[in-house]
Amino acid sequence: MNTVLLGLAFLGGVLTILSPCILPVLPFIFARANQPFARSSLPLLAGLAVTFAAVASLGAVAGAWAVQLNIYGRWIALAALALLGLSLLAPQWTNRALAPFTQLGNRLANAVPSTEQGTQHSTLASFLLGVATGLLWAPCAGPILGLILTSAAIQGPNMQTSTLLLFYAVGGATGLGLVLLVGGKFFKALQRSSRFTHGLRKALGVAVLASVAAITLGFDTGALAQLPSANSPIEQRLLDQFRSQATTSAAPPALASPMLKVQATPKLQLPVEGAMPPLNGLTGWLNSPELTADALRGKVVLIEFWTYSCYNCKNVLPYVRSWHQKYKDQGLVVIGVHAPEFAYEKNLNNLKAAVAEQNVPYPIAIDNNFAVWRAFNNQYWPAMYFVDAKGRIRYHHFGEGAYDKGEQVIQQLLQEARSTAPAT
């Protein structure tokens, strides 16, 4: 396996500490910052890394059963972490109201140690807290994670994909571990005063419950994912360097950057890039009955590969929506092929909610099994393929940008369609 790629995955994980999507899991991590690092924080971070890698591997390649399992796992994790927050915030009330269940929260938090007996540190409890956190961690998919998940979508389940995801997760855990080492000293300094200890525990309880609420409401994959990340420019520079090395060593296309942009040519010379593949193997449609490649002959078609939590796709959406509204009566058909990046994006209810929230008016082809993705030999989110009225791909663009060129392509293909249409 390419050691440079493994190192790139690790560095990408470390850099997630600069991403806003790390914020919801920080309270879960700091809930045990007052405990010894080796017997508490380290097992927690190990549980997070292993669970995230396993869930991401399944989510990238597995079927509906894995999606449903992931949903159940997330709800169980949310419930367990909510108990953790309650036990930190009000252990006396929760002990009366929730009886045996609060013992789990108190064990995870280890919130009320007995100084006479010494604090009991449960490695297993820390690991389980890490497992729960790993089930909920949804990092903003920057260029490096996008590269790994793209490779998983194209190549299917394999040891390389799982290993890369594990290295990414270990990198993320390493970044969090460095923060914990610094934060742990701060917590220990505050614990020297009993008045600070009580207030600190309550503050952590509030933060844990707030994070549970934020994840439940989807802020980690919604609003936070749209905020600019300080790590993205760094990741992009790393990927550019890797891509230059990969080019000289004839690396496979699946390892190219998902942020790669096609340079616009000064003139609209649009060679035929191949026939539009059939839209077979889809798991459903939204906003439209089923469409076929044959039925679309005579129309100019824009195929856009996207996924609803991808911030690059969200940035492209206003332009694609505008093209749909402006040219739909002139013969343009926009089809958004939704190829999910994470397991939760395969859930139909989640997708329907996102389509409504993001105001996506054109037909959505649901490609949970990446059948159309593979037929196009696609590698990126977002990706746009412009198809003429004869069913031929004439232009493509990956990533954001080149919107003027894209609209010029649409106008030219519509003009070609009108000039070759039979007279009536």
C-alpha positions as CSV (number, residue, x, y, z in Angstrom):
1,M,0.0,0.0,0.0
2,N,1.2,3.5,-0.8
3,T,2.9,4.8,2.4
4,V,2.5,8.4,1.1
5,L,-1.3,7.9,0.9
6,L,-1.4,6.4,4.4
7,G,0.5,9.4,5.7
8,L,-1.8,11.7,3.8
9,A,-4.9,10.0,5.4
10,F,-3.3,10.4,8.9
11,L,-2.5,14.1,8.4
12,G,-6.0,14.7,7.1
13,G,-7.4,13.2,10.3
14,V,-5.1,15.3,12.5
15,L,-6.2,18.4,10.6
16,T,-9.9,17.8,11.5
17,I,-9.2,19.5,14.8
18,L,-9.3,22.7,12.8
19,S,-12.7,21.8,11.4
20,P,-16.0,23.2,12.8
21,C,-17.5,19.7,12.6
22,I,-15.3,18.6,15.5
23,L,-17.1,20.9,17.9
24,P,-20.1,18.6,18.7
25,V,-17.8,15.7,19.9
26,L,-15.5,17.8,22.0
27,P,-17.7,17.7,25.1
28,F,-17.9,13.9,25.0
29,I,-14.1,13.8,24.9
30,F,-13.6,16.4,27.7
31,A,-16.1,14.6,29.9
32,R,-13.2,12.4,31.1
33,A,-10.4,14.9,30.9
34,N,-9.9,14.9,34.6
35,Q,-8.9,11.2,34.5
36,P,-5.5,9.6,33.8
37,F,-4.7,9.8,30.1
38,A,-3.4,6.2,29.6
39,R,-6.3,4.5,31.4
40,S,-9.2,6.8,30.4
41,S,-8.5,9.1,27.4
42,L,-6.5,6.7,25.4
43,P,-9.1,3.9,25.4
44,L,-11.8,6.5,24.6
45,L,-9.8,7.7,21.6
46,A,-9.1,4.2,20.5
47,G,-12.9,3.4,20.6
48,L,-13.6,6.5,18.6
49,A,-11.0,5.7,15.9
50,V,-12.0,2.0,15.4
51,T,-15.7,2.7,15.4
52,F,-15.5,5.5,12.9
53,A,-13.3,3.5,10.6
54,A,-15.7,0.5,10.8
55,V,-18.9,2.6,10.3
56,A,-17.4,4.6,7.5
57,S,-16.2,1.5,5.7
58,L,-19.6,-0.1,5.9
59,G,-21.4,3.1,5.0
60,A,-19.3,3.5,1.8
61,V,-20.0,0.1,0.4
62,A,-22.7,-1.8,2.3
63,G,-26.4,-2.1,1.7
64,A,-29.6,-1.0,3.5
65,W,-29.0,-3.3,6.4
66,A,-25.8,-1.4,7.3
67,V,-27.6,1.9,7.0
68,Q,-30.3,0.8,9.4
69,L,-27.8,-0.6,11.8
70,N,-25.9,2.7,11.8
71,I,-29.2,4.6,12.5
72,Y,-30.0,2.3,15.5
73,G,-26.4,2.7,16.7
74,R,-26.5,6.5,16.5
75,W,-29.7,6.6,18.6
76,I,-28.3,4.2,21.2
77,A,-25.1,6.4,21.3
78,L,-27.2,9.6,21.7
79,A,-29.2,8.0,24.6
80,A,-26.0,6.9,26.4
81,L,-24.3,10.2,26.0
82,A,-27.5,12.0,27.1
83,L,-27.3,10.0,30.3
84,L,-23.7,11.0,30.6
85,G,-24.7,14.6,30.4
86,L,-27.5,14.2,32.9
87,S,-25.2,12.4,35.4
88,L,-22.7,15.2,35.2
89,L,-25.3,17.9,35.5
90,A,-27.6,16.5,38.2
91,P,-26.5,13.1,39.5
92,Q,-28.9,13.2,42.5
93,W,-32.0,13.9,40.3
94,T,-31.1,11.4,37.7
95,N,-30.4,8.7,40.3
96,R,-34.0,9.1,41.5
97,A,-35.7,9.5,38.1
98,L,-33.7,7.1,35.9
99,A,-32.6,4.5,38.6
100,P,-30.3,1.8,37.1
101,F,-29.8,3.7,33.8
102,T,-27.9,6.5,35.4
103,Q,-25.3,4.1,36.7
104,L,-24.2,3.8,33.1
105,G,-23.9,7.5,32.8
106,N,-22.0,7.8,36.2
107,R,-19.6,5.0,35.2
108,L,-18.9,6.7,31.9
109,A,-18.4,10.1,33.5
110,N,-16.8,8.7,36.7
111,A,-18.1,12.0,38.0
112,V,-18.3,11.3,41.8
113,P,-15.1,9.6,42.9
114,S,-14.5,8.7,46.5
115,T,-11.3,10.2,47.8
116,E,-11.2,7.6,50.6
117,Q,-11.4,4.6,48.3
118,G,-9.5,6.2,45.4
119,T,-10.9,6.9,42.0
120,Q,-11.8,3.8,40.0
121,H,-10.9,4.2,36.3
122,S,-12.8,1.9,34.0
123,T,-10.9,1.3,30.7
124,L,-13.9,-0.5,29.3
125,A,-16.2,2.4,30.1
126,S,-13.8,4.8,28.4
127,F,-13.6,2.6,25.4
128,L,-17.4,2.4,25.2
129,L,-17.7,6.1,25.5
130,G,-15.3,6.3,22.5
131,V,-17.4,3.8,20.6
132,A,-20.5,6.0,21.2
133,T,-18.6,9.1,20.1
134,G,-17.3,7.3,17.0
135,L,-20.9,6.4,16.0
136,L,-21.8,10.1,16.1
137,W,-18.7,11.8,14.7
138,A,-19.4,13.1,11.2
139,P,-16.3,15.1,10.1
140,C,-16.7,17.8,7.4
141,A,-15.7,15.8,4.3
142,G,-12.6,17.8,3.2
143,P,-10.5,16.9,0.2
144,I,-8.6,14.1,1.9
145,L,-11.6,12.3,3.3
146,G,-13.4,12.9,0.0
147,L,-10.5,11.2,-1.8
148,I,-10.7,8.1,0.5
149,L,-14.5,7.8,0.2
150,T,-14.4,8.3,-3.5
151,S,-11.9,5.5,-3.8
152,A,-14.2,3.3,-1.7
153,A,-17.2,4.1,-3.9
154,I,-15.3,3.2,-7.1
155,Q,-13.3,0.2,-5.9
156,G,-15.8,-1.3,-3.5
157,P,-14.9,-3.0,-0.2
158,N,-11.2,-3.7,0.2
159,M,-8.5,-3.7,2.8
160,Q,-6.9,-0.5,1.4
161,T,-10.1,1.6,1.9
162,S,-10.6,0.3,5.5
163,T,-6.9,0.9,6.3
164,L,-7.0,4.5,4.9
165,L,-10.1,5.2,6.9
166,L,-8.5,3.8,10.0
167,F,-5.4,6.0,9.5
168,Y,-7.7,9.0,9.0
169,A,-9.5,8.2,12.3
170,V,-6.3,7.6,14.2
171,G,-5.1,11.0,12.9
172,G,-8.3,12.6,14.2
173,A,-7.9,10.8,17.5
174,T,-4.3,12.0,17.7
175,G,-5.4,15.6,17.2
176,L,-8.0,15.2,19.9
177,G,-5.4,13.5,22.2
178,L,-3.1,16.5,22.0
179,V,-6.0,18.8,22.9
180,L,-6.9,16.5,25.8
181,L,-3.3,16.5,27.1
182,V,-3.4,20.3,27.3
183,G,-7.0,20.4,28.5
184,G,-6.3,17.8,31.2
185,K,-3.8,20.0,32.9
186,F,-6.3,22.8,32.9
187,F,-8.9,20.6,34.5
188,K,-6.6,19.4,37.1
189,A,-5.6,22.9,38.0
190,L,-9.3,23.8,38.4
191,Q,-9.9,20.7,40.5
192,R,-7.6,21.9,43.2
193,S,-10.5,24.2,44.3
194,S,-13.7,22.4,45.3
195,R,-15.8,25.3,44.2
196,F,-14.5,25.1,40.7
197,T,-15.0,21.3,40.5
198,H,-18.7,21.5,41.0
199,G,-19.2,24.2,38.5
200,L,-16.9,22.6,36.0
201,R,-18.9,19.3,36.2
202,K,-22.2,21.1,35.6
203,A,-20.7,23.1,32.7
204,L,-19.5,19.8,31.1
205,G,-23.0,18.3,31.6
206,V,-24.6,21.3,29.8
207,A,-22.1,21.0,27.0
208,V,-22.7,17.3,26.6
209,L,-26.5,17.7,26.4
210,A,-26.1,20.6,24.0
211,S,-23.9,18.5,21.8
212,V,-26.5,15.6,21.9
213,A,-29.2,18.1,20.9
214,A,-27.0,19.5,18.1
215,I,-26.3,16.1,16.6
216,T,-30.0,15.1,17.0
217,L,-31.1,18.2,15.1
218,G,-28.4,17.6,12.4
219,F,-26.3,20.7,13.1
220,D,-23.1,18.7,12.8
221,T,-23.9,17.7,9.2
222,G,-25.9,20.9,8.3
223,A,-25.0,24.3,9.6
224,L,-21.5,23.4,10.9
225,A,-20.6,21.6,7.6
226,Q,-21.2,24.9,5.7
227,L,-18.8,26.9,7.8
228,P,-15.4,27.5,6.4
229,S,-12.7,25.1,7.7
230,A,-9.2,26.2,8.4
231,N,-7.9,22.7,7.4
232,S,-9.3,22.7,3.8
233,P,-6.6,24.9,2.3
234,I,-3.9,22.9,4.0
235,E,-5.4,19.6,2.9
236,Q,-5.7,20.9,-0.7
237,R,-2.0,21.9,-0.8
238,L,-1.1,18.4,0.5
239,L,-3.3,16.8,-2.1
240,D,-1.8,19.0,-4.9
241,Q,1.6,17.7,-3.8
242,F,0.4,14.1,-3.7
243,R,-1.3,14.5,-7.1
244,S,1.9,15.7,-8.7
245,Q,3.7,12.7,-7.3
246,A,0.9,10.3,-8.3
247,T,1.0,11.7,-11.9
248,T,4.6,10.9,-12.3
249,S,4.1,7.4,-11.0
250,A,1.0,6.7,-13.1
251,A,-1.4,6.5,-10.1
252,P,-4.9,5.1,-10.8
253,P,-7.6,7.8,-11.5
254,A,-9.4,6.8,-8.3
255,L,-6.7,8.5,-6.3
256,A,-7.1,11.9,-7.9
257,S,-8.3,14.9,-5.9
258,P,-12.1,15.3,-5.6
259,M,-11.5,19.1,-5.8
260,L,-9.7,18.8,-9.2
261,K,-11.0,21.4,-11.7
262,V,-11.1,21.2,-15.4
263,Q,-9.5,24.2,-17.1
264,A,-11.9,26.1,-19.3
265,T,-10.8,26.3,-23.0
266,P,-10.9,29.8,-24.7
267,K,-13.3,28.5,-27.3
268,L,-16.3,26.2,-27.0
269,Q,-14.9,23.3,-28.8
270,L,-16.8,20.4,-27.4
271,P,-15.5,17.0,-28.6
272,V,-17.6,13.9,-28.1
273,E,-16.4,12.2,-24.9
274,G,-18.6,9.1,-25.3
275,A,-22.3,8.1,-25.1
276,M,-24.3,8.8,-22.0
277,P,-24.5,5.5,-20.1
278,P,-28.0,4.1,-19.2
279,L,-29.5,5.1,-15.9
280,N,-29.8,1.6,-14.6
281,G,-29.4,0.2,-11.1
282,L,-30.9,3.2,-9.3
283,T,-32.8,2.7,-6.0
284,G,-35.4,5.3,-6.7
285,W,-36.3,8.8,-7.9
286,L,-37.5,12.0,-6.3
287,N,-39.3,15.0,-8.0
288,S,-39.8,12.9,-11.1
289,P,-41.0,9.5,-12.5
290,E,-38.2,7.2,-13.7
291,L,-36.2,8.6,-16.6
292,T,-34.2,6.6,-19.1
293,A,-31.3,7.6,-21.4
294,D,-33.4,6.6,-24.4
295,A,-36.4,8.8,-23.4
296,L,-34.0,11.7,-22.9
297,R,-32.9,11.7,-26.5
298,G,-33.7,15.1,-28.1
299,K,-33.1,16.9,-24.8
300,V,-29.9,18.5,-23.5
301,V,-29.1,16.8,-20.2
302,L,-27.0,17.9,-17.3
303,I,-26.1,15.0,-15.0
304,E,-24.8,16.3,-11.7
305,F,-23.3,13.9,-9.1
306,W,-23.8,15.2,-5.6
307,T,-24.5,14.3,-2.0
308,Y,-26.6,16.4,0.3
309,S,-24.0,17.1,3.1
310,C,-21.1,17.9,0.8
311,Y,-20.4,21.6,1.2
312,N,-18.9,21.9,-2.3
313,C,-22.2,20.5,-3.7
314,K,-24.1,23.0,-1.7
315,N,-22.0,25.8,-3.2
316,V,-22.7,24.5,-6.7
317,L,-26.5,24.1,-6.1
318,P,-27.6,27.7,-6.7
319,Y,-26.0,27.7,-10.2
320,V,-27.5,24.3,-11.1
321,R,-30.9,25.4,-9.8
322,S,-30.7,28.6,-11.8
323,W,-29.9,26.7,-15.0
324,H,-32.8,24.4,-14.5
325,Q,-35.2,27.3,-14.0
326,K,-33.8,29.3,-16.9
327,Y,-33.5,26.6,-19.6
328,K,-36.0,23.9,-18.7
329,D,-38.6,25.3,-21.1
330,Q,-35.9,25.4,-23.9
331,G,-35.1,21.7,-23.7
332,L,-32.7,21.3,-20.8
333,V,-33.2,18.4,-18.3
334,V,-31.2,18.5,-15.1
335,I,-30.8,15.3,-13.2
336,G,-29.1,15.2,-9.8
337,V,-27.6,11.8,-9.2
338,H,-27.4,11.5,-5.4
339,A,-24.5,9.2,-4.6
340,P,-24.2,9.2,-0.8
341,E,-20.8,9.8,0.9
342,F,-21.9,8.6,4.4
343,A,-24.2,5.9,5.6
344,Y,-26.8,8.3,6.9
345,E,-27.1,9.9,3.5
346,K,-28.5,6.6,2.1
347,N,-31.6,7.0,4.3
348,L,-34.5,8.0,2.1
349,N,-36.2,10.2,4.8
350,N,-33.0,12.1,5.4
351,L,-32.6,12.6,1.6
352,K,-36.2,13.8,1.3
353,A,-35.7,16.3,4.1
354,A,-32.5,17.6,2.6
355,V,-34.0,18.0,-0.9
356,A,-36.9,20.0,0.7
357,E,-34.5,22.1,2.9
358,Q,-32.1,22.8,0.1
359,N,-34.9,23.5,-2.4
360,V,-33.8,21.1,-5.1
361,P,-36.5,21.3,-7.8
362,Y,-35.2,19.1,-10.5
363,P,-35.3,15.2,-10.8
364,I,-33.2,13.3,-8.3
365,A,-31.9,9.9,-9.2
366,I,-31.0,7.9,-6.0
367,D,-27.8,6.0,-6.6
368,N,-27.2,4.3,-3.2
369,N,-25.4,1.4,-4.9
370,F,-23.2,3.7,-7.1
371,A,-24.5,1.9,-10.2
372,V,-24.7,5.1,-12.3
373,W,-21.6,6.5,-10.6
374,R,-19.6,3.5,-11.9
375,A,-21.3,3.6,-15.3
376,F,-20.0,7.1,-15.8
377,N,-16.7,6.1,-14.2
378,N,-17.1,9.1,-12.0
379,Q,-14.7,10.0,-9.2
380,Y,-15.8,13.3,-7.6
381,W,-18.4,15.2,-5.7
382,P,-19.7,17.4,-7.2
383,A,-19.3,16.4,-10.9
384,M,-21.2,17.6,-13.9
385,Y,-21.6,15.9,-17.3
386,F,-23.2,17.8,-20.2
387,V,-25.0,15.6,-22.7
388,D,-26.2,16.8,-26.1
389,A,-29.6,16.0,-27.8
390,K,-28.0,12.9,-29.4
391,G,-27.1,11.4,-26.1
392,R,-23.4,12.1,-26.3
393,I,-21.3,13.6,-23.5
394,R,-19.7,16.8,-24.8
395,Y,-18.2,18.4,-21.7
396,H,-17.6,17.7,-18.0
397,H,-16.5,19.6,-14.9
398,F,-15.4,18.5,-11.5
399,G,-15.6,20.5,-8.3
400,E,-16.8,24.1,-8.0
401,G,-16.3,27.0,-10.4
402,A,-16.3,27.5,-14.2
403,Y,-20.0,28.5,-14.0
404,D,-19.9,30.8,-17.0
405,K,-18.3,28.1,-19.1
406,G,-21.0,25.6,-17.9
407,E,-23.8,28.0,-18.9
408,Q,-22.2,28.6,-22.3
409,V,-22.0,24.9,-22.9
410,I,-25.7,24.6,-22.1
411,Q,-26.6,27.4,-24.5
412,Q,-24.5,25.9,-27.3
413,L,-25.9,22.4,-26.9
414,L,-29.4,23.9,-26.9
415,Q,-28.6,25.8,-30.1
416,E,-27.3,22.6,-31.7
417,A,-30.4,20.8,-30.7
418,R,-32.6,23.4,-32.3
419,S,-30.6,23.5,-35.5
420,T,-30.8,19.8,-36.0
421,A,-34.5,19.3,-34.9
422,P,-36.8,18.2,-37.7
423,A,-39.1,21.0,-39.0
424,T,-42.7,20.8,-38.0
